Amino acid sequence: MARQHTISPVDGGVYVERELAEKAQIEACVADAVAAQRAWRETPLAERARLCTAMVDAFVARRDKLAEELTWQMGRPIAAAGGEIGGFEERARGMIALAESALAPIRLADKPGFTRYITREPLGVSLIVAPWNFPFMTAVNAVVPAIMAGNTVILKHSAQTPLCAERIHEAFQAAGLPEGVFQFLHLAHADTEALIRDSRIAHVSFTGSVAGGEMVERNAAGRFIATGLELGGKDPAYIRADVDLDAAVPAVMDGAFFNSGQSCCGIERIYVHRDIAEAFVERAVAWVRELRLGNPTDPQTTLGPLVRPAAADFVRGQIEAAVAAGAKAWIDPADYPLSVPGSAYLAPQVLTQVTHDMAVMREESFGPVVGIMTVADDDEAVALMNDSAFGLTAAVFTRDLAVGEALAKRLDAGTVFTNRCDYLDPELAWTGIKQSGRGCSLSQVGYETLTRPKSFHLKHA
């Protein structure tokens, strides 16, 4: 029987080992999901909400244990790991609260002799493929609303964070969710692709790389099922000349370096008005130099390792190529003894004198590096921000909220911010454009992707 091994970025050792599901187990899982969905779709919404709420209660009660496991699986500093449990709770409770209005029938104006309305019908079995970087929060984006909408769910989690699927399942079991409504499978890539092709799967939610999204599209092609693809970004921020630097610098730099830069909506490009560029860079570099790179199980660590050595070496390569092409690196890696080639530990870096000819300003880095460019005005900033193959989020920092909102309307992104970044509000639609994917999760709109409309046109006898 094939097995998967989770190599912890903390120490390079095997942290979790699991058997991969075999064909018979996969078949039984899908059959159980199909059978359970027949009864689950008829379960009153209030009962679904009660069970999902009980799941959240059981889940957050284990906060400390979940945070510790998260740190060992993917390397987030323990001081920040517990925040993901809070994010899971916020998103889950938010989507439970929105379900009644989002799933309510649409009643039409009276028409003599007719009764007319539209209902939101569940799709069936939802396959959710979740990533390692925010393993609980990305999963819950789809899991809870899918179940609230009357679907059953099969969760395939990243091989880097297999315990996350198991812990969510345990919380649902503690809540008393009926068997088959939520299941998980540890799968090989080929079996994941085969499951997407299975005619009994009615919806696929995938969060991950562009290549992974292409895989989903290839395997779902011709089946005409709903797919939600959240594929990352190269998200920009613009710092206007009128900004409050004391507030903007920590906000945007935390957006760039939190989770060691391994956030799909993290800031990877910064554009600063030339009038304040020198002051901004000085403060930004000082902020980064306060980061403490170290073992993430140490509560004093503020910058942990990347998920694996290959990821760190990829970012090292981007930085080296940019410097060779004329960029200026402000941080000396020698100040970070753990940061050596072939290690998952990587010194943070701030680059100036960068251009869009450099990969570090075009390709997703997913690491603790950010490039800063100087711009002459708002128009140049908007043009550069939109000059990207991605479009997940974008942020404008300014004291003039009217101007900030006007600029935000011009930006090619699924979510636009003023004076904050790298945040997901569960009452807002989470969506991207271009290579950041398609579809929508969270908010009332997110329920539309997990259901289909059914029209009732009833003529009175």
N, C-alpha and C positions, 0 to 999 in steps of 0.2 A: 504494500500500500504506500502510495506517495505521501511525502510529508513536506510541510513548509516550516522554515525556520525564521524567526524574527531575531535579527541581529541588533542588539541595542547600541545606539550611537554613544551611549554613556561610556562604555568600556570595551565595545567590540565583541562582547560575548553573546551567546545564544540566550535570549531572555524567555522566549516562548517557542514551543514546538507543537505543531498540530498536524493531525492526519487530514489530508485533503479528501473531500467527499468523492465517493465512487458513484458510478452510474446509477446503481440501485437506490442509493441514498438520495441522489438528486431527483430521481423519478418519484420517490415516495414523498419528498418535500413538496414538489409541484402539485402532485395529486392531492395532498392534504390541504394545500393552499386553495386549490379550486373548490374542494368540498366545503371547506370552512367558509369560503366567501358567500356561498349560497345562503347560509344562515346569518352571517355577519351583516350583509347588506340590509337585512330586515330588522336588525337590532336597532332599537330607538336611539336617536342621536344623544339623548340625555344619558343613556347607559354607556355608549361609547365614550362620552366625555368623562363619566365617572371612572371608568377603567383606565383611561389614559392619564387622568389626574392622579389616580392611585399609583400608576407606574412612575410618574415624575416624583411623587413623594418617596417611593422606595429607592429611586435612583439617587436623589440628592442626599438621602440619609447616609450614603456611603461615600460622601464627598472626599474625605481624606484618602481612603483606599484607592478610589478612582484616580485621584490626582497623582498619587505615587506611581501607579501602573502606567499612567500616561507619560510621565517623565521618563521612565525606563524604556518605554516602547519607542518614543519618537524624539526625546531629548529636550522638551520644553523645561525651563527652570522650574523647580518645585514651587518657588515663590509665586509663579504665575499660573501654574497648572490648574489650581482650583477654580480659577476664573472661568475655565471652559465648562465646568459643571454648572456654574451660574448662568452662562450663556445658553446651555442646553435647556435649563429650566425656563428661562425667559422666553425662548422661542417656542417651546412645547406649550406652555400655559397660554402664550399669546395666540397660537393657532387653535387651541381648544376653544378659547373665548370667541374667536372669529367664526367658528364653524357654523353656528346657528344662522347667522345672517348670510354667510357666503353660500350655504347649501339650501337656503329657503327657496321654495317655488316662486317663480316670477308670475305674479298675477296680472292679467291684462285688463284693459278697460272693458266694461260691460258691452256686450254685443247681443242684441235681442235674438233669442233662440239658440244661443251658443254658450258653452262654457269653454274657456281657453286658458291654458297656463303652460308653463315650462318648468320641468324639474331638472335637477342635477343628479344624474345617475352614475354610480361608481363604475370604473372601467373593468375591474376584475382583479387580477393578480399583478402587483407592482414589484418589479425587480429594482432594487436600489443598490448601486455600486458606489461605495464611499471611500474617500481618501484618508491618508494618514495625518495630514498637517493640522487639521482641526477635526479629529475623527468623531467626536461626539456631536459637535454643532452642525457639521455638514450632513451627518446622517439624520439628525432630528428634523432638519429642514424638510425632508421628504417623508420620513417614517410616520410621524404623528399626523400630519394632514392626510396622508394616504389612508391611514386606518380610520381617522375621523370621517372621511368621505365614504367609507363603506367598502374599501378595498382590503385585500389581504396583502401582506408584504413578505418578500424574501430579501434579506440583506446580505450582500456579499461585501465584506469589508476588506480593506487593504491588508496584505500579508504582513505589513509593518505593525499594524494595530489590531490583531485578531481579537484581543480581549475586549475591545470596545463593543463588538457585536454581541459577545457573550454576556457582557454586563447589562446591556439594554434588554436582552432576552430574559435575563434573571429578574430584572425589574418588572417586566411585563408578567412573568410567572407569579411574582409576589403579589401583583395586583389582581390576579385571577382572570387574565385575558383568556378567552377560549383557545383551545389547542388549534394550531394551524393558522391563526390570524397573523401572528408574527413569528417568522422563522429566520434562521441564518444558515449560511453555508460557507465553509472555507473551500475555495475553488481554484483549480488551475486555470490559466488563461484560456485554454482551448475549451474547457467546460463552461466558462463564463460566456464565451461567444456562442456556444451551442445553446445555452439557456436563453440568450437573447433571441435566437432564431425559433425557439419553441413557440408553437402557435397558442399555447395557453398563457403566455406572458402578454399582458395587455398594455403595459406601460414600463418604460425604463427611465430611471433617473441616474445620471452619471455625473460625478464631479471628479475632475482630474485634468490630464494633459490634452492638448489638441489631438495628438496621435490617438489617445484613448477615445476621444469623441468621434474621430473618424472610424475607429473600430466599431463603435456602437452603431453608427449610421450604416456601415457596410452590412452588418449582420441583421439590422432591422429593415433593410431595404426591401420594398415590395410587400411588406406586411401592413403598412399604413397604420401603425400604432403610434401612440403618443410617446415622445422622447424629450426629456429635459437634459440639456447639456450645459454644465457650468465648467468652463475650460481655462480659467485663469486670466491673467492680464499683465499689462505693463503700465500700471496706473500712474497718472501724472498729478502733480500739485503745482499751483501757481501762487506765488507770494507777491502780492501787489505792494506798491510803494507805500501805501497808507496803512500797512498792517501794524498790529501790535506784536512786535517781535518777541516780547516776553511770553506771549501766549502761543504764537505761531510756531516758534522753533521747537519746543518740546512736543507739541501736537503732531507736527509733520514728521519729526525724526522718530518719534515712537511709532508712527504709522509705517515708517520705512524699516525699523529694526526689531519690532516686536516679533516674537517667535523666530528669531534669527532671520527675519525677512522672508520666512516661508509662509506667506499669506497670499492667496490669489488676489486679494484687494489691497495688498500692501502698496505703499508708495515706492516706486522704482525710478521715477524721473521727477526732478524738481526744476521749475523755471522761476527765476527771481528777477524782479525789476532791477535794472542796473543801478538805480539810485540807492538801493539798500543792499546790493549784492555782497559787498565786502563785509558789512556788519552781519548779514545773515550767515555767510559762510563761517565767519569767526565763531559765532555762537553755536552753529550747528556742529562744527568740529569739536568744540569744547564739550558739547552734550555727548557726542559719541565717545569721546575719550573717557567719560565717566562710566561707560559700560564695563562690566566685569565678566570677562570670558572665563568660564570654568566648568567644573563638574555640575550638571544641573540638579543633582540631588543636594547640593550645598545651598541653603537658604540665602546666602550672600551673592550667589551667581545671578547676574541679570542678562547674560548672553550665553545661551547653551550651544551645543554642537548642531551642525546640520544633520539631516536624517541619516546620511551615510557618507563615507569618504568620497565617493564618486561625485556626489552633489557639491561638496566643498571644493573639490578639484575643478569642477566645471566653472564655478564662480571665480576661483583663482585665475583660471585661464582667461575669463572675460576681463578681469582687472588688468592682468599682464598685457593683454592685447590692446586695451585702451591706453595704458601708459606708453606702450611702444608706439602708438599712433599719435601721441602728443598730450594725453590727459595728464593732469596733475593729481597725484595721490597724497592725501593729507595725513594719513595714519601710517605709522611705521609698524609693520607686522612684527618686528623684533620685540616690540613692547608686549607681545602676547605669546609667551613661550609655548603654549599648547598648540598654536597655529602653525602646523608644519604640513607640507605636501604629503598626501596619502592618509591624512587624518580627517575625521569629521569636524574637528574644531577649526574655525576660521576667524581670523581677526576681522573686525568691522572695517569698512573703508568708505571714505567720501572722496568723490572724484569731481574735479572741475576741469574746465577747458575741454569738455566733451562735446561731441557732435553726433548727429543722427547717422553718421557713417559708421559709428562704432556699435558693435553687437551689444554692449552693455546698455545702450540706449534704445535698442530695437527688440532684442530677444529677452524673453522672460528670464530673470536671473534666479529668483527664488532663493535669495541669500542675503547676507548682511552687507550690502553695498548699495549706494545710491549715487547717481550722477546729477550734477547741478549745472544748469545753463543760465546765462544772463540774457534777459530780453529787454527790448526798448519800450514796449508798450503792450496793451491788452491784446491787440490784434496779432502781434507776433506770438504771444503766449498761447492764444487759442489755436493758431495754426500749428504750432509745434506739439501741443497737447493732442491734437487730432491726427497728427502724422504718426499713426501707429496701426499695426494690424490687429490690435486688441481694443476692447471698449467695455471694460467692466465698471470701474468707477473713475471719477475725476474730482479734484477738490480745488476750490479757490479760497484763499485766505485774504480777507479784506475787512476794513472797518465799515465800508459802504455796502450794506446788505442789498440795496437795490441794484447796484452795479454787479455785485457778486451773483445775484440771481439772473441778471441779464446775460452775464458771461456763461453761467451754468447752462442756460438754454441753448447755447451755441456749441456745447461740448458733445462729442460722440461717445456716450457712455450710458450704461444701464442705470446707474445711480450717480447723482452729482451732489456734492457737498459744498457748503461754505463753512469755513472755520472749524472743520473737523475732517477726519478721514478714517479709513480702515475700520469701518463700523457697519454693522448690519442691524437695521431696525425691523423686527418681525412683522410690523404692521405695514411696511413698505414692500413693494414687489422687488424681489432679488432676481435680476436678469442682466444679460450682457448682449453686446452686439459684436459683429465681425467675428474674429477668432476667439472671442470670449464666450461664444456659444449661443444657444437659443433656448427659448422656453422661459418659464418663470416659476420660482418657488416663493413660499411665504406670502403674507397678505391675503386679502380676499381674492385677489386675482389668481394667486397660486392654486386655489381650489379649482379653478377652471381647468387647469391642466391635468387634474386628477379625477375629473368627472367628464361626462358628455351630456349635452343638453338633450332632453326628450320633450317633444311638444305634444300636448293633448288638445285635440280639436273635436269637441263633443257637441254634436247637434242634438237639440232636444227633440224627443219624439212628439 
